[in-house]
Amino acid sequence: MEKNSIKQSESRLKELEKKKAALNEKIKLERNKLNVKKRKERTKRLIEKGAVLESLQGSNAEQLAPDQTLNWIKQNIASEREKELENKLKATQDELKFFKRTAKQWTLTNDDGSTISATEFIHQRWFSKNDQAPRN
């Protein structure tokens, strides 16, 4: 009776081993399918980004080798950002010049009845808060 029980256990073990091998194969196939999907998505994303970059490069895109693309980005994209910041700085400077020019015409009356230009008032307040001597 024990020999029969051992043979049954060995038979069940072999069957479970076969099922395990089949499951491992299914897992391997699913993992491969997932990796293929991920690669396809990445490839599509890279192609789309490359197309965007080529559209930015304009008519010279076909002449530029892939290793020249980084230099193109540094020269063009970075310089565009610098130009944008320079334009914002110039606009702010222009606004400040306009304010300074027009504020000279504004007069403020102090509590004691004396008058002062708006720019002088601002300078006095600024330098008193920052403990600096006013510049001429």
C-alpha positions as CSV (number, residue, x, y, z in Angstrom):
1,M,0.0,0.0,0.0
2,E,2.8,2.4,0.7
3,K,4.5,1.7,-2.7
4,N,1.2,2.6,-4.3
5,S,1.0,5.8,-2.3
6,I,4.6,6.8,-3.2
7,K,3.9,6.2,-6.9
8,Q,0.8,8.4,-6.7
9,S,2.8,11.1,-5.0
10,E,5.6,10.9,-7.5
11,S,3.0,11.0,-10.3
12,R,1.3,14.1,-8.8
13,L,4.7,15.7,-8.3
14,K,5.6,15.1,-12.0
15,E,2.2,16.6,-13.1
16,L,2.7,19.6,-10.9
17,E,6.3,20.1,-12.3
18,K,4.8,20.0,-15.8
19,K,2.2,22.6,-14.8
20,K,4.9,24.7,-13.2
21,A,7.0,24.5,-16.4
22,A,4.0,25.5,-18.5
23,L,3.2,28.4,-16.2
24,N,6.8,29.6,-16.3
25,E,6.6,29.4,-20.1
26,K,3.4,31.5,-20.1
27,I,5.0,34.0,-17.7
28,K,8.0,34.2,-20.0
29,L,5.8,34.8,-23.1
30,E,3.7,37.5,-21.3
31,R,6.9,39.2,-20.1
32,N,8.2,39.2,-23.7
33,K,4.9,40.6,-25.0
34,L,5.1,43.4,-22.4
35,N,8.7,44.2,-23.3
36,V,7.8,44.4,-27.0
37,K,4.9,46.8,-26.2
38,K,7.2,49.0,-24.1
39,R,9.8,49.1,-26.8
40,K,7.2,50.0,-29.4
41,E,5.8,52.8,-27.3
42,R,9.4,54.1,-26.7
43,T,10.2,53.9,-30.3
44,K,7.0,55.8,-31.3
45,R,7.7,58.4,-28.6
46,L,11.3,58.9,-29.9
47,I,10.1,59.2,-33.5
48,E,7.5,61.8,-32.6
49,K,10.0,63.8,-30.6
50,G,12.5,63.5,-33.4
51,A,9.9,64.8,-35.8
52,V,9.2,67.8,-33.6
53,L,12.9,68.5,-33.3
54,E,13.3,68.3,-37.1
55,S,10.4,70.6,-37.6
56,L,12.2,73.2,-35.4
57,Q,15.4,72.7,-37.3
58,G,13.7,73.7,-40.5
59,S,15.2,73.1,-44.0
60,N,18.6,72.2,-42.5
61,A,17.3,69.2,-40.6
62,E,18.3,66.7,-43.2
63,Q,21.8,68.0,-43.5
64,L,22.5,67.7,-39.7
65,A,23.9,64.5,-38.5
66,P,22.5,63.1,-35.2
67,D,25.6,64.0,-33.3
68,Q,25.3,67.6,-34.5
69,T,21.8,67.9,-33.0
70,L,23.0,68.6,-29.5
71,N,25.1,71.5,-30.7
72,W,22.1,72.8,-32.8
73,I,19.9,72.7,-29.6
74,K,22.5,74.5,-27.6
75,Q,23.0,77.2,-30.2
76,N,19.3,77.7,-31.1
77,I,17.0,76.7,-28.2
78,A,19.3,78.1,-25.5
79,S,19.8,81.3,-27.4
80,E,16.0,81.6,-27.9
81,R,15.6,81.5,-24.1
82,E,18.3,84.1,-23.7
83,K,16.7,86.3,-26.3
84,E,13.4,86.0,-24.4
85,L,15.0,86.9,-21.1
86,E,16.8,89.8,-22.7
87,N,13.5,91.1,-24.2
88,K,11.8,90.9,-20.8
89,L,14.7,92.7,-19.2
90,K,14.7,95.4,-21.8
91,A,10.9,95.9,-21.4
92,T,11.3,96.2,-17.6
93,Q,14.1,98.7,-18.1
94,D,12.0,100.7,-20.5
95,E,9.1,100.7,-18.0
96,L,11.5,101.8,-15.2
97,K,12.9,104.6,-17.4
98,F,9.3,105.7,-18.3
99,F,8.4,105.7,-14.6
100,K,11.5,107.6,-13.6
101,R,10.9,110.2,-16.3
102,T,7.2,110.7,-15.5
103,A,7.6,110.4,-11.7
104,K,9.9,113.4,-11.7
105,Q,6.9,115.5,-12.7
106,W,4.8,114.2,-9.8
107,T,5.1,116.1,-6.5
108,L,4.2,114.9,-3.1
109,T,3.3,117.2,-0.2
110,N,4.9,116.3,3.2
111,D,3.1,116.8,6.5
112,D,5.0,120.0,7.0
113,G,3.7,121.4,3.7
114,S,7.0,121.0,1.8
115,T,6.9,119.3,-1.6
116,I,9.2,116.6,-2.9
117,S,9.3,114.8,-6.3
118,A,8.1,111.2,-6.3
119,T,11.5,109.9,-7.3
120,E,13.2,111.7,-4.4
121,F,10.6,110.3,-2.1
122,I,11.2,106.8,-3.3
123,H,15.0,107.2,-3.1
124,Q,14.7,108.5,0.5
125,R,12.4,105.6,1.5
126,W,14.6,103.0,-0.2
127,F,17.9,104.2,1.3
128,S,16.4,104.6,4.7
129,K,15.1,101.0,4.7
130,N,18.4,99.7,3.3
131,D,20.7,101.8,5.5
132,Q,22.5,103.1,2.4
133,A,23.6,106.6,1.6
134,P,21.8,108.0,-1.4
135,R,23.6,108.0,-4.7
136,N,23.7,111.2,-6.8
